């Protein structure tokens, strides 16, 4: 199964296609990038586990490709995830 993805990393818009590598609901989903095919590849792992009355969610990304591009992309993802976590925390505090 393939999934089309459209988003932004900071100010940089992107489009991609991922393919399901492993699917084990409700615990695990693993996806790999198929488009763009170059210059790097990514593998995203989504893990869910019961945690008392809630759910523990972990998302990790492995990036493989030319080192300078991997470092640049990892920094963009890191900043985007920090921004998203801050926005979610602010939203939950309002509720």
Number of C-alpha atoms within 10 A of each C-alpha: 7 13 13 10 12 10 11 12 15 12 9 8 9 11 11 14 16 20 16 15 15 12 12 9 9 9 12 15 17 19 21 20 22 17 15 13 11 10 10 17 17 16 18 18 16 15 17 15 13 10 9 7 5 8 10 10 13 11 11 11 15 12 19 13 13 12 11 9 14 18 13 10 15 15 13 16 16 12 14 16 14 11 13 12 12 12 12 11 11 11 10 9 8 6 5
